[in-house]
Amino acid sequence: MVETTRVRPSWPESAAVTAVGDALVEDAAGDDITTLWSVPAGAVVRAELIARDPGILAGLPALTEVFRQVDPAVVVEPGFVDGDHVEPGDVVAVVSGPAASIITGERVALNFLQRMSGIATMAGALVEKLADLPVRVLDTRKTAPGLRALDKYAVRAGGAHGHRLDLSTMVLLKENHVAVAGGVTAALRAVRRGSRTESRPVEVEIEVRTADEAREALAAGADWLLLDNMAPRELRAVVALRDELGPGTKLEASGRITADTAMAVAATGVDAMSLGALTHSVQALDLSLLVTEVDASGQRELRR
């Protein structure tokens, strides 16, 4: 069994500040005419963020950041932390303060929290399903543009692992690199040469589609093989080949893996599997922000 102790990931604060700011500009939060024309000036409210679905939370710091940027007078009091499981009816957080500010920021705050919690929930379900097998669940770079750091944070909040963050993090030779470089061995030699020249020691992974390509990559000394769209029978054959020719090389299965097929892939003996679906096909976790107390006069402090 793989180790299931969950380490809470570090919040990508800088990326979050930028993403929240961009989202508020996109939503024209400074010109919310519906709220400006309908909500009494000076009104204060208490609102509860309520879970409608069971799942794993991710993105609570984004909730706080949204309201910080909208109006620092808004107070956010989380009842959970990222990585926690919630059930329908759980009060995830209490938000109190100026009514207009809370209503204006509501949609942007929910967009972040629902998306990120949906990612964490899917990742967590897959990790739990594969808990008895020694395989790591990895994300990919198939993230929403501008939300890379937040999407990958949510994967880790759900208990899965991050693959490379960006193109500079490691070498990953895909089929187009190999085709242009002149083949598996030529591509591997070229990146090793570049790594030495620039004194940048990094892991090197290469995508292979057949057992023959895997054999060549193992002989050339790849750190990782990315086994692209291989059936379980083919994966088992490459695992046996690796154990014979390059036991230090790690194997990653990838390509159209789903929750339904993940168990069969994991059982082949690969070290990891990566799923673009974790971040490119998100089912948002249903959350609602509902006002529970109103003071239109703004003269009293609402119960928290």
VOLOPA-759571 format. One line per 8 residues: number of its first residue (from 1); their letters; for each residue x negated, y, z of N, C-alpha, C. Coordinates in Angstrom, 3 decimals. Layout:
residues N
NUM = A = X Y Z X Y Z X Y Z  ...
end
This chain:
residues 304
1 = MVETTRVR = -0.859 -1.203 0.000 0.000 0.000 0.000 -0.880 1.231 0.000  -0.486 2.232 -0.783 -1.236 3.477 -0.773 -0.934 4.249 0.489  -1.831 5.128 0.865 -1.650 5.961 2.052 -0.471 6.904 1.836  0.478 6.929 2.758 1.689 7.734 2.586 1.711 8.972 3.469  0.658 9.207 4.244 0.614 10.422 5.049 0.596 11.637 4.127  1.555 12.527 4.330 1.695 13.661 3.437 0.936 14.865 3.979  0.051 15.388 3.162 -0.674 16.598 3.513 0.040 17.772 2.859  0.450 18.740 3.659 1.186 19.867 3.102 0.248 20.706 2.237
9 = PSWPESAA = 0.650 20.984 1.016 -0.222 21.753 0.110 -0.302 23.215 0.518  -1.343 23.862 0.065 -1.504 25.296 0.323 -0.610 26.091 -0.626  0.066 27.076 -0.082 0.965 27.900 -0.883 0.158 28.794 -1.826  0.465 28.788 -3.131 -0.271 29.622 -4.095 0.222 31.066 -4.041  -0.204 31.786 -3.034 0.379 33.096 -2.737 0.245 34.091 -3.882  -0.944 34.208 -4.430 -1.148 35.197 -5.482 -0.251 34.919 -6.678  -0.184 33.664 -7.088 0.665 33.293 -8.216 2.131 33.551 -7.900  2.521 33.309 -6.647 3.912 33.510 -6.252 4.291 34.987 -6.278
17 = VTAVGDAL = 3.402 35.836 -5.784 3.679 37.278 -5.784 3.915 37.764 -7.211  3.072 37.326 -8.127 3.208 37.723 -9.523 4.490 37.181 -10.137  4.757 35.895 -9.908 5.943 35.259 -10.501 7.227 35.891 -9.977  7.273 36.159 -8.682 8.464 36.788 -8.099 8.655 38.193 -8.663  7.581 38.957 -8.744 7.678 40.302 -9.297 8.193 40.293 -10.722  7.663 39.370 -11.536 8.114 39.271 -12.924 9.597 38.889 -12.994  10.014 37.979 -12.120 11.412 37.530 -12.135 12.366 38.649 -11.740  11.957 39.474 -10.787 12.811 40.588 -10.363 12.912 41.654 -11.452
25 = VEDAAGDD = 11.811 41.882 -12.157 11.856 42.817 -13.289 12.771 42.253 -14.378  12.619 40.977 -14.675 13.451 40.325 -15.688 14.940 40.446 -15.354  15.258 40.376 -14.053 16.650 40.442 -13.613 17.141 41.874 -13.414  16.288 42.864 -13.672 16.628 44.281 -13.457 17.173 44.495 -12.051  16.439 43.984 -11.067 16.895 44.071 -9.676 17.015 45.512 -9.190  16.294 46.424 -9.814 16.386 47.819 -9.413 17.592 48.547 -9.973  18.370 47.846 -10.806 19.547 48.472 -11.410 20.722 47.503 -11.390  20.974 46.928 -10.220 22.071 45.976 -10.041 23.380 46.751 -9.902
33 = ITTLWSVP = 23.994 47.078 -11.020 25.167 47.957 -10.982 26.362 47.318 -10.296  26.479 45.994 -10.376 27.599 45.337 -9.701 27.525 45.564 -8.200  26.336 45.342 -7.652 26.161 45.516 -6.211 26.216 46.998 -5.831  25.569 47.842 -6.621 25.565 49.271 -6.316 26.978 49.849 -6.258  27.862 49.364 -7.124 29.201 49.920 -7.217 30.235 49.232 -6.331  29.881 48.034 -5.780 30.900 47.296 -5.023 30.587 47.133 -3.541  29.336 47.136 -3.175 28.956 46.877 -1.772 28.840 48.196 -1.024  29.521 48.325 0.121 29.460 49.579 0.886 28.037 49.929 1.288
41 = AGAVVRAE = 27.675 51.178 1.100 26.344 51.630 1.512 26.189 51.437 3.015  25.057 50.905 3.433 24.788 50.709 4.855 25.291 49.401 5.420  26.042 48.617 4.647 26.553 47.343 5.162 25.401 46.378 5.416  25.514 45.625 6.490 24.545 44.575 6.797 25.288 43.250 6.907  24.564 42.173 6.609 25.196 40.848 6.628 24.243 39.812 7.209  24.843 38.706 7.566 24.106 37.487 7.898 24.554 36.443 6.882  23.604 35.771 6.257 23.930 34.754 5.256 23.165 33.475 5.568  23.755 32.356 5.188 23.120 31.060 5.401 22.812 30.409 4.056
49 = LIARDPGI = 21.601 29.889 3.955 21.212 29.104 2.789 21.529 27.649 3.108  22.450 27.075 2.367 22.995 25.763 2.701 22.660 24.754 1.606  22.218 23.566 2.012 21.947 22.484 1.073 23.263 21.827 0.659  23.439 21.619 -0.643 24.612 20.918 -1.159 24.279 19.497 -1.591  23.006 19.243 -1.826 22.533 17.920 -2.226 21.490 17.435 -1.229  21.306 16.120 -1.109 20.144 15.624 -0.357 18.887 15.803 -1.192  17.772 16.071 -0.535 16.542 16.227 -1.300 15.395 16.695 -0.447  14.294 17.052 -1.116 13.086 17.532 -0.461 12.913 19.001 -0.809
57 = LAGLPALT = 12.673 19.813 0.203 12.529 21.247 -0.007 11.134 21.613 -0.509  11.105 22.609 -1.375 9.843 23.242 -1.776 10.174 24.654 -2.229  9.336 25.609 -1.830 9.518 26.985 -2.265 10.085 27.930 -1.235  10.144 27.505 0.012 10.659 28.417 1.039 9.843 29.703 1.141  8.523 29.670 0.981 7.787 30.947 0.981 8.205 31.867 -0.166  8.683 31.304 -1.280 9.164 32.136 -2.386 10.437 32.870 -1.984  11.268 32.223 -1.183 12.475 32.870 -0.662 12.094 34.118 0.128  11.126 33.969 1.000 10.660 35.106 1.787 10.045 36.185 0.909
65 = EVFRQVDP = 9.270 35.771 -0.106 8.601 36.730 -0.988 9.604 37.523 -1.817  10.658 36.883 -2.282 11.668 37.607 -3.056 12.248 38.751 -2.234  12.669 38.443 -1.014 13.297 39.486 -0.212 12.289 40.507 0.307  11.033 40.098 0.454 10.004 41.075 0.820 9.869 42.121 -0.271  9.889 41.656 -1.528 9.739 42.594 -2.630 11.006 43.408 -2.881  12.159 42.814 -2.643 13.412 43.553 -2.832 13.588 44.605 -1.742  13.371 44.194 -0.477 13.601 45.091 0.663 12.973 44.489 1.908  11.889 45.055 2.406 11.234 44.499 3.598 12.127 44.472 4.833
73 = AVVVEPGF = 13.256 45.150 4.798 14.167 45.137 5.941 14.944 43.826 6.051  14.947 43.038 4.993 15.623 41.730 5.028 14.770 40.759 5.837  15.420 40.034 6.733 14.736 39.051 7.579 15.125 37.650 7.124  14.120 36.817 6.871 14.342 35.423 6.474 13.836 34.520 7.584  14.701 33.648 8.065 14.348 32.718 9.149 14.582 31.282 8.684  13.534 30.633 8.173 13.689 29.256 7.697 13.967 28.292 8.850  14.808 27.314 8.582 15.069 26.260 9.554 14.298 24.996 9.253  13.601 24.979 8.123 12.816 23.824 7.686 11.501 24.340 7.109
81 = VDGDHVEP = 10.628 23.410 6.731 9.401 23.761 6.022 9.339 22.939 4.744  8.543 23.393 3.803 8.393 22.660 2.551 7.940 21.225 2.812  8.543 20.297 2.090 8.255 18.886 2.277 9.267 18.186 3.151  10.121 18.957 3.848 11.160 18.367 4.692 12.313 17.846 3.836  12.938 16.779 4.327 14.161 16.267 3.709 15.349 17.042 4.266  16.318 17.324 3.410 17.560 17.947 3.857 18.732 17.111 3.374  19.840 17.262 4.074 21.082 16.593 3.719 22.147 17.642 3.441  23.201 17.290 2.710 24.275 18.254 2.439 24.828 18.849 3.730
89 = GDVVAVVS = 24.954 20.161 3.752 25.454 20.865 4.922 24.372 21.438 5.805  23.126 21.017 5.624 22.035 21.570 6.426 21.837 23.047 6.109  21.619 23.835 7.169 21.306 25.248 6.988 19.791 25.365 6.819  19.383 25.610 5.615 17.964 25.641 5.272 17.297 26.890 5.838  18.001 28.013 5.797 17.455 29.278 6.295 18.606 30.235 6.571  18.330 31.217 7.417 19.264 32.308 7.678 18.622 33.593 7.167  19.389 34.359 6.406 18.911 35.619 5.840 19.811 36.733 6.367  19.211 37.764 6.936 20.018 38.850 7.494 19.392 40.196 7.157
97 = GPAASIIT = 20.257 41.210 7.084 19.768 42.546 6.776 20.706 43.286 5.840  20.199 44.287 5.133 21.038 45.079 4.232 21.750 44.208 3.196  23.061 44.343 3.147 23.870 43.484 2.278 23.486 43.619 0.813  23.319 44.847 0.355 23.015 45.063 -1.060 21.707 44.381 -1.457  20.718 44.466 -0.616 19.414 43.867 -0.924 19.505 42.349 -0.988  20.240 41.759 -0.060 20.369 40.295 -0.030 21.123 39.802 -1.256  22.185 40.483 -1.628 22.972 40.058 -2.784 22.181 40.248 -4.075  21.427 41.327 -4.167 20.617 41.572 -5.367 19.547 40.501 -5.543
105 = GERVALNF = 18.920 40.099 -4.468 17.832 39.124 -4.566 18.281 37.682 -4.584  19.560 37.444 -4.356 20.067 36.076 -4.185 19.726 35.161 -5.353  20.030 35.582 -6.581 19.876 34.683 -7.719 18.412 34.329 -7.977  17.544 35.323 -7.912 16.125 35.053 -8.139 15.580 34.119 -7.062  15.954 34.369 -5.802 15.494 33.510 -4.715 15.951 32.074 -4.922  17.212 31.895 -5.290 17.733 30.546 -5.505 17.083 29.882 -6.713  16.810 30.661 -7.759 16.168 30.071 -8.938 14.839 29.418 -8.575  14.030 30.117 -7.791 12.750 29.543 -7.379 12.961 28.323 -6.482
113 = LQRMSGIA = 13.772 28.469 -5.475 13.920 27.411 -4.482 14.592 26.176 -5.057  15.595 26.363 -5.917 16.292 25.216 -6.484 15.392 24.448 -7.450  14.655 25.180 -8.294 13.763 24.505 -9.233 12.667 23.751 -8.499  12.010 24.425 -7.575 10.892 23.800 -6.882 11.345 22.623 -6.025  12.499 22.742 -5.390 13.012 21.636 -4.584 13.431 20.467 -5.469  13.933 20.761 -6.675 14.253 19.684 -7.601 13.016 18.906 -8.015  11.914 19.623 -8.271 10.646 18.964 -8.599 10.169 18.110 -7.438  10.181 18.678 -6.231 9.719 17.939 -5.051 10.579 16.707 -4.803
121 = TMAGALVE = 11.874 16.832 -5.022 12.785 15.709 -4.792 12.504 14.564 -5.757  12.307 14.880 -7.033 12.006 13.843 -8.014 10.661 13.185 -7.727  9.665 14.005 -7.402 8.343 13.454 -7.083 8.411 12.559 -5.858  9.124 13.010 -4.826 9.228 12.231 -3.605 9.928 10.906 -3.804  10.975 10.896 -4.623 11.702 9.651 -4.890 10.814 8.645 -5.595  9.982 9.113 -6.525 9.096 8.217 -7.257 7.989 7.687 -6.358  7.415 8.562 -5.539 6.369 8.130 -4.604 6.918 7.073 -3.643  8.108 7.290 -3.155 8.718 6.319 -2.238 8.977 4.981 -2.940
129 = KLADLPVR = 9.428 5.046 -4.169 9.711 3.828 -4.930 8.458 2.988 -5.137  7.306 3.648 -5.292 6.054 2.955 -5.590 5.151 2.805 -4.366  5.708 3.008 -3.183 4.898 3.075 -1.959 4.109 1.799 -1.686  4.570 0.651 -2.156 3.890 -0.612 -1.872 2.832 -0.974 -2.915  2.617 -0.089 -3.884 1.636 -0.363 -4.934 0.522 0.683 -4.896  -0.722 0.285 -5.146 -1.869 1.216 -5.050 -2.016 2.080 -6.287  -1.042 2.951 -6.516 -1.050 3.809 -7.694 -0.717 5.230 -7.273  -1.353 6.198 -7.903 -1.084 7.605 -7.616 -0.170 8.177 -8.695
137 = VLDTRKTA = 0.802 8.955 -8.262 1.706 9.647 -9.183 1.144 11.045 -9.421  0.900 11.389 -10.695 0.277 12.657 -11.057 1.233 13.519 -11.868  1.055 14.829 -11.762 1.786 15.743 -12.624 0.986 15.969 -13.912  1.477 16.864 -14.765 0.795 17.199 -16.014 0.778 18.726 -16.171  0.316 19.198 -17.317 0.366 20.625 -17.626 1.665 21.009 -18.330  2.636 20.122 -18.346 3.935 20.397 -18.972 4.824 21.130 -17.969  4.402 22.342 -17.661 5.080 23.166 -16.664 5.750 24.352 -17.338  6.638 25.041 -16.608 7.271 26.238 -17.159 6.224 27.334 -17.307
145 = PGLRALDK = 6.163 27.999 -18.460 5.179 29.081 -18.642 5.298 30.123 -17.535  4.154 30.441 -16.938 4.132 31.423 -15.859 4.385 30.840 -14.480  4.788 29.560 -14.414 5.112 28.939 -13.122 4.219 27.742 -12.824  3.091 27.635 -13.507 2.220 26.465 -13.368 1.874 26.176 -11.899  1.370 27.181 -11.188 0.926 26.951 -9.812 2.093 26.562 -8.914  3.266 27.160 -9.133 4.425 26.847 -8.297 4.978 25.466 -8.614  5.044 25.104 -9.887 5.516 23.772 -10.263 4.620 22.691 -9.673  3.305 22.895 -9.781 2.383 21.885 -9.277 2.393 21.845 -7.740
153 = YAVRAGGA = 2.582 22.981 -7.112 2.747 22.994 -5.652 3.951 22.145 -5.257  5.044 22.288 -5.974 6.262 21.540 -5.646 6.046 20.033 -5.793  5.275 19.618 -6.799 4.952 18.197 -6.954 4.247 17.681 -5.707  3.289 18.444 -5.215 2.535 18.017 -4.033 3.399 18.068 -2.767  4.325 19.031 -2.707 5.237 19.081 -1.567 6.099 17.824 -1.510  6.354 17.230 -2.670 7.123 15.995 -2.718 6.302 14.752 -2.439  4.990 14.896 -2.298 4.148 13.760 -1.940 3.355 13.175 -3.084  3.532 13.682 -4.308 2.733 13.222 -5.444 1.452 14.053 -5.531
161 = HGHRLDLS = 0.683 13.830 -6.583 -0.641 14.451 -6.686 -0.737 15.338 -7.922  -1.633 16.304 -7.849 -1.873 17.197 -8.965 -2.948 16.652 -9.889  -2.702 16.746 -11.182 -3.742 16.480 -12.182 -4.483 17.808 -12.388  -5.203 17.959 -13.459 -5.965 19.196 -13.657 -5.010 20.392 -13.727  -5.433 21.495 -13.117 -4.604 22.690 -13.077 -4.556 23.378 -14.440  -5.711 23.400 -15.125 -5.781 24.128 -16.392 -6.894 23.536 -17.247  -7.152 24.149 -18.378 -8.110 23.605 -19.335 -9.551 23.645 -18.856  -9.840 24.449 -17.826 -11.225 24.567 -17.358 -11.535 23.616 -16.204
169 = TMVLLKEN = -10.543 22.902 -15.717 -10.722 22.130 -14.493 -11.503 20.846 -14.708  -11.257 20.156 -15.818 -11.970 18.928 -16.138 -11.902 18.748 -17.651  -12.631 17.769 -18.150 -12.554 17.439 -19.575 -11.510 16.353 -19.758  -10.562 16.606 -20.649 -9.579 15.592 -21.026 -9.510 15.567 -22.548  -10.167 14.589 -23.111 -10.226 14.451 -24.563 -8.969 13.757 -25.061  -8.134 14.488 -25.791 -6.923 13.905 -26.357 -7.205 13.452 -27.788  -6.193 12.873 -28.418 -6.406 12.260 -29.732 -6.889 13.266 -30.780  -6.442 14.514 -30.687 -6.904 15.499 -31.670 -8.370 15.863 -31.473
177 = HVAVAGGV = -8.789 15.950 -30.186 -10.218 16.176 -29.936 -11.044 15.046 -30.555  -10.607 13.827 -30.303 -11.347 12.657 -30.780 -11.403 12.625 -32.304  -10.273 12.950 -32.937 -10.219 12.929 -34.402 -11.192 13.938 -35.010  -11.242 15.146 -34.440 -12.101 16.196 -34.985 -13.572 15.937 -34.649  -13.820 15.366 -33.456 -15.208 15.127 -33.032 -15.852 13.954 -33.753  -15.040 13.090 -34.361 -15.613 11.972 -35.105 -15.513 10.634 -34.408  -14.620 10.517 -33.425 -14.421 9.245 -32.765 -14.653 9.314 -31.264  -14.325 8.210 -30.594 -14.403 8.154 -29.135 -15.816 8.393 -28.635
185 = TAALRAVR = -16.778 7.646 -29.140 -18.153 7.768 -28.664 -18.734 9.139 -28.971  -18.485 9.642 -30.169 -19.010 10.958 -30.551 -18.431 12.050 -29.662  -17.146 11.947 -29.360 -16.507 12.964 -28.515 -17.088 12.938 -27.109  -17.267 11.746 -26.545 -17.826 11.627 -25.203 -19.266 12.134 -25.148  -20.053 11.824 -26.142 -21.439 12.295 -26.163 -21.492 13.819 -26.260  -20.592 14.387 -27.036 -20.582 15.837 -27.217 -20.254 16.561 -25.915  -19.261 16.059 -25.176 -18.900 16.753 -23.933 -19.959 16.524 -22.856  -20.602 15.374 -22.847 -21.698 15.157 -21.894 -22.835 16.139 -22.188
193 = RGSRTESR = -23.105 16.337 -23.448 -24.153 17.273 -23.849 -23.784 18.695 -23.419  -22.535 19.073 -23.644 -22.094 20.406 -23.241 -22.127 20.596 -21.742  -21.764 19.557 -21.011 -21.791 19.629 -19.544 -23.199 19.844 -19.031  -24.172 19.124 -19.621 -25.568 19.285 -19.204 -26.093 20.663 -19.571  -25.768 21.110 -20.783 -26.270 22.398 -21.265 -25.793 23.540 -20.378  -24.528 23.496 -19.954 -23.962 24.577 -19.143 -24.038 24.302 -17.645  -24.674 23.186 -17.277 -24.796 22.809 -15.854 -23.427 22.847 -15.157  -22.469 22.219 -15.800 -21.118 22.133 -15.246 -20.716 20.668 -15.147
201 = PVEVEIEV = -21.100 20.020 -14.066 -20.730 18.613 -13.900 -19.238 18.472 -13.625  -18.526 17.836 -14.517 -17.090 17.621 -14.357 -16.757 16.186 -14.742  -15.618 15.715 -14.245 -15.145 14.401 -14.665 -14.677 14.472 -16.114  -14.851 13.352 -16.801 -14.466 13.277 -18.208 -13.460 12.145 -18.383  -12.303 12.510 -18.928 -11.252 11.535 -19.221 -11.003 11.550 -20.717  -10.702 10.380 -21.271 -10.454 10.299 -22.704 -9.193 9.479 -22.957  -8.388 9.976 -23.861 -7.160 9.290 -24.224 -7.470 8.170 -25.210  -6.947 6.972 -24.919 -7.098 5.837 -25.835 -5.729 5.217 -26.059
209 = RTADEARE = -5.564 4.629 -27.245 -4.256 4.072 -27.610 -4.291 2.581 -27.869  -5.493 2.002 -27.924 -5.628 0.570 -28.186 -6.701 -0.024 -27.281  -6.707 -1.348 -27.194 -7.730 -2.026 -26.407 -9.119 -1.795 -27.000  -9.214 -1.722 -28.326 -10.513 -1.486 -28.971 -11.053 -0.100 -28.602  -10.187 0.921 -28.600 -10.621 2.254 -28.192 -11.018 2.267 -26.722  -10.278 1.512 -25.889 -10.615 1.429 -24.469 -11.986 0.789 -24.276  -12.260 -0.255 -25.026 -13.557 -0.926 -24.940 -14.681 0.048 -25.298  -14.487 0.833 -26.346 -15.504 1.785 -26.782 -15.715 2.869 -25.730
217 = ALAAGADW = -14.628 3.363 -25.146 -14.728 4.412 -24.125 -15.413 3.901 -22.871  -15.133 2.663 -22.503 -15.786 2.068 -21.329 -17.285 1.934 -21.574  -17.638 1.514 -22.759 -19.064 1.366 -23.095 -19.777 2.707 -23.094  -19.048 3.776 -23.436 -19.644 5.114 -23.495 -19.681 5.797 -22.131  -19.068 5.176 -21.114 -19.187 5.686 -19.754 -18.185 6.747 -19.345  -16.955 6.688 -19.856 -15.924 7.637 -19.437 -15.586 7.441 -17.962  -15.297 8.543 -17.266 -14.891 8.445 -15.860 -13.462 7.940 -15.732  -12.607 8.393 -16.647 -11.203 8.014 -16.664 -10.798 7.665 -18.095
225 = LLLDNMAP = -9.877 6.703 -18.213 -9.205 6.449 -19.481 -7.740 6.822 -19.321  -7.232 7.601 -20.278 -5.811 7.926 -20.328 -5.178 6.961 -21.319  -4.378 6.038 -20.810 -3.785 4.985 -21.629 -2.444 5.480 -22.153  -2.445 5.860 -23.415 -1.314 6.587 -23.981 -0.269 5.649 -24.577  0.948 5.731 -24.025 2.101 5.009 -24.584 1.848 3.512 -24.766  1.171 2.918 -23.804 0.934 1.478 -23.858 2.019 0.729 -23.105  2.437 -0.402 -23.659 3.394 -1.270 -22.980 2.699 -1.958 -21.805  3.463 -2.443 -20.815 2.840 -3.115 -19.661 1.875 -4.226 -20.054
233 = RELRAVVA = 2.193 -4.999 -21.087 1.291 -6.068 -21.513 -0.052 -5.492 -21.954  -0.017 -4.379 -22.693 -1.251 -3.737 -23.154 -2.011 -3.127 -21.986  -1.293 -2.551 -21.034 -1.938 -1.967 -19.855 -2.681 -3.041 -19.066  -2.042 -4.185 -18.880 -2.709 -5.266 -18.135 -3.984 -5.724 -18.849  -3.948 -5.749 -20.168 -5.136 -6.153 -20.928 -6.281 -5.159 -20.725  -5.966 -3.874 -20.706 -7.008 -2.867 -20.500 -7.520 -2.905 -19.060  -6.638 -3.166 -18.099 -7.076 -3.315 -16.704 -8.095 -4.453 -16.603  -7.822 -5.575 -17.242 -8.754 -6.710 -17.223 -10.063 -6.343 -17.900
241 = LRDELGPG = -9.975 -5.600 -18.990 -11.177 -5.175 -19.705 -12.007 -4.240 -18.835  -11.329 -3.311 -18.169 -12.036 -2.393 -17.259 -12.731 -3.154 -16.146  -12.042 -4.107 -15.539 -12.634 -4.875 -14.444 -13.872 -5.638 -14.890  -13.917 -5.992 -16.166 -15.051 -6.743 -16.718 -16.192 -5.818 -17.136  -15.874 -4.713 -17.803 -16.904 -3.890 -18.439 -17.264 -2.609 -17.708  -16.310 -2.060 -16.958 -16.572 -0.771 -16.312 -15.753 -0.594 -15.057  -16.054 -1.371 -14.019 -15.213 -1.339 -12.815 -15.162 0.017 -12.121  -16.090 0.915 -12.451 -16.057 2.241 -11.835 -15.137 3.217 -12.536
249 = TKLEASGR = -14.631 2.851 -13.701 -13.756 3.737 -14.478 -12.320 3.632 -13.971  -11.664 4.770 -13.834 -10.270 4.800 -13.391 -9.344 4.821 -14.602  -8.160 4.262 -14.413 -7.193 4.164 -15.501 -5.926 4.922 -15.159  -5.500 5.758 -16.082 -4.263 6.530 -15.929 -3.306 6.174 -17.061  -2.118 5.711 -16.713 -1.086 5.437 -17.709 -0.266 6.700 -17.921  0.104 6.950 -19.181 0.875 8.148 -19.483 1.694 7.911 -20.746  2.699 8.755 -20.937 3.493 8.681 -22.150 4.871 8.113 -21.929  5.843 8.978 -21.798 7.256 8.614 -21.702 7.569 7.682 -20.530
257 = ITADTAMA = 6.818 7.804 -19.456 7.120 7.030 -18.252 8.289 7.700 -17.538  9.242 6.888 -17.104 10.406 7.393 -16.383 10.512 6.691 -15.034  11.454 7.149 -14.222 11.693 6.494 -12.925 12.071 5.037 -13.122  12.739 4.727 -14.227 13.179 3.351 -14.479 12.035 2.440 -14.908  11.018 2.999 -15.571 9.918 2.171 -16.068 8.674 2.243 -15.188  8.676 3.129 -14.207 7.465 3.373 -13.408 7.009 2.125 -12.656  7.927 1.331 -12.139 7.541 0.154 -11.364 6.782 -0.848 -12.228  7.260 -1.072 -13.436 6.580 -2.011 -14.323 5.194 -1.515 -14.686
265 = VAATGVDA = 5.047 -0.209 -14.883 3.736 0.374 -15.201 2.798 0.247 -14.009  3.297 0.588 -12.821 2.464 0.528 -11.616 1.981 -0.882 -11.330  2.802 -1.870 -11.639 2.465 -3.266 -11.329 1.350 -3.821 -12.207  0.936 -3.087 -13.246 -0.112 -3.583 -14.143 -1.504 -3.460 -13.541  -1.642 -2.634 -12.494 -2.947 -2.461 -11.877 -3.648 -1.169 -12.240  -2.977 -0.264 -12.951 -3.584 1.037 -13.252 -3.746 1.826 -11.956  -4.650 2.777 -11.975 -4.928 3.575 -10.777 -3.961 4.735 -10.597  -3.416 5.220 -11.708 -2.540 6.385 -11.642 -1.597 6.376 -12.827
273 = MSLGALTH = -0.531 7.135 -12.683 0.372 7.381 -13.805 0.775 8.850 -13.771  0.859 9.463 -14.943 1.249 10.870 -15.012 2.582 10.980 -15.728  3.425 11.893 -15.214 4.765 12.054 -15.754 5.041 13.533 -16.044  5.164 13.880 -17.299 5.548 15.235 -17.645 6.942 15.573 -17.149  7.790 14.550 -17.002 9.180 14.775 -16.582 9.277 15.405 -15.202  8.252 15.256 -14.372 8.297 15.859 -13.044 8.504 17.362 -13.117  7.970 17.992 -14.170 8.060 19.449 -14.261 8.763 19.953 -15.515  8.877 19.128 -16.558 9.532 19.651 -17.766 11.005 19.268 -17.861
281 = SVQALDLS = 11.457 18.381 -16.997 12.867 17.959 -17.034 13.446 18.016 -15.629  13.440 19.199 -15.067 13.816 19.375 -13.661 15.330 19.387 -13.491  15.810 18.628 -12.506 17.196 18.757 -12.074 17.185 19.541 -10.766  17.670 20.767 -10.828 17.606 21.652 -9.665 18.367 21.072 -8.486  17.824 21.288 -7.295 18.529 20.897 -6.078 19.590 21.953 -5.787  20.822 21.513 -5.530 21.929 22.446 -5.345 21.855 23.100 -3.964  21.665 24.408 -3.955 21.610 25.212 -2.735 22.490 26.437 -2.926  23.120 26.903 -1.845 23.974 28.086 -1.914 23.616 29.059 -0.812
289 = LLVTEVDA = 23.671 30.344 -1.123 23.474 31.389 -0.120 24.829 32.060 0.113  25.391 31.870 1.296 26.739 32.340 1.598 26.738 33.304 2.779  27.379 34.441 2.612 27.521 35.410 3.697 28.471 34.851 4.746  28.044 34.877 6.006 28.877 34.365 7.102 29.332 35.450 8.063  28.655 36.604 8.079 29.052 37.729 8.925 28.799 39.028 8.167  29.709 39.993 8.358 29.591 41.286 7.684 29.825 42.407 8.685  28.963 43.400 8.631 29.202 44.646 9.372 29.092 45.781 8.351  30.246 46.227 7.877 30.250 47.255 6.847 29.725 48.589 7.353
297 = SGQRELRR = 29.775 48.771 8.676 29.308 50.048 9.233 27.804 50.100 9.378  27.198 48.917 9.506 25.758 48.857 9.715 25.327 49.313 11.089  26.273 49.338 12.045 25.976 49.875 13.363 25.545 48.818 14.371  25.764 47.553 14.072 25.417 46.525 15.058 24.438 45.513 14.470  23.719 44.871 15.359 22.773 43.844 14.945 23.516 42.518 14.872  23.470 41.860 13.732 24.199 40.625 13.566 23.500 39.482 14.284  24.287 38.519 14.709 23.764 37.339 15.382 22.870 36.561 14.425  21.753 36.073 14.953 20.858 35.237 14.134 20.862 33.817 14.674
end
